[in-house]
């Protein structure tokens, strides 16, 4: 199917083109199939073409003549007693004419193994062999499949995120130069502003081919300054589906600005260290008023303000902020490691709870054991990667290194799990307050997945009322999820986010903010939060069931919790840094 289409586009002058398919295997298989078809057609034509046979015979005759001339030159140099001038005089005029013609012969650039233009989509005029051959050598050294390298010679390439990076870079460069004229790609080139083409082809249907992706990909068609119009072709897709994609409304824009708790720490630190300067104040107001924070409308802006309020309360409960917003204790550490959120908050929770104090108390008498435990905990917090389906494959690997990460120490896991449960309780109260203030009188009538609105029919409501009456009432969970008998009791943050009310709370809501705030690898991503300032916003019944355990704000003895102290913790981490640099950094250098 692909070759007749490309042949037609080539005949119409509609190449270069990008063929979009959201299936990587299909992209690779199509490229290999095109290569095989072109090679087979070329081989068949060469066997049956008298024109090609005569051309090859002339080429061989030229090579034979050139070889004889070179031999005559070599023999002339070896003859003793004769000068260069005498050798030249002995050459016949015919040989001199033939030698002169060799330098300008059309056969110099002829290679019988090079793909013929009629069986290739490449434009050999755009790049010389001296430029192309080094690129091919790079791909050979990178162990790229020979089929893909051979396809490049015929102007065909594959582009998706799973391909070798060097290969993708070379494909992009050759496409921009105009040598490659057919690229089969997934959505990786949908936003490729540096790879415009004349025609975009959509091969087959896919769940990933949304109206947004269609507009992004079709926008590649039409080269500025070259094409007045671009072409968009649908292949293997029903006409109704193609019309639906072309005419569907684009989704509403939503904000993606990362308003995180660490950002709040850094903003408050900027205010404090500049002594509330006018420049810092204007900068913070400018950031918090960015439209990217709440492109969804006023409701999203309101949710952002709630999340900001929560972040400040959370930081106070973590003893990182004073009542007047001054950064305290390890707020500088949190701000410095903002890119590791939320692992840095898990680290701070262990530090505040006194776990590191208790571990480091034996640093002077048993330093090796202490350092190994610190490395294990830090690996869980900052470096752990899931093994997934390959977990069983590494069990039998013999290696001096630790392949699978040992379990987190029991005490540290207990601390983190406790913080996680308290965080979950706080976010339940957080969502409850948000819903009570802004969504209590807004019925949730949209299906969670499709977003289709379900209108209430009076007759059906009367028929189902006796059955629904036996279900426990819910205020936080979506009524559609509650049909299975679920209550407002949530086991995880993910469950809270997935099944909470969706009548305006799904975009930028406290639940979504909660997920971003607590998401880290496995059990090492738990944090402690207290929000008793919201307890007055909910009813007494809700407070009794949802409010977490109180913690005093002014508790300052955490620095000396455990049998050790903060100086021993600092000493242990410095020893760990020195040993790490000795064993690894110097070896890497």
PyMOL commands that set and color helices and strands:
alter all, ss='L'
color gray80, all
select helices_A, chain A and resi 2-12+24-48+50-78+84-90+93-103+106-109+117-119+124-126+129-141+146-153+165-177+187-189+211-218+239-247+261-273+278-288+291-293+298-317+331-336+338-340+343-353+355-360+367-383+388-394+410-438+458-468+479-482+493-499+510-518+522-524+532-537+540-546+557-560+566-588
alter helices_A, ss='H'
color red, helices_A
select strands_A, chain A and resi 17-20+156-159+182-185+199-203+231-235
alter strands_A, ss='S'
color yellow, strands_A
deselect
rebuild
show_as cartoon
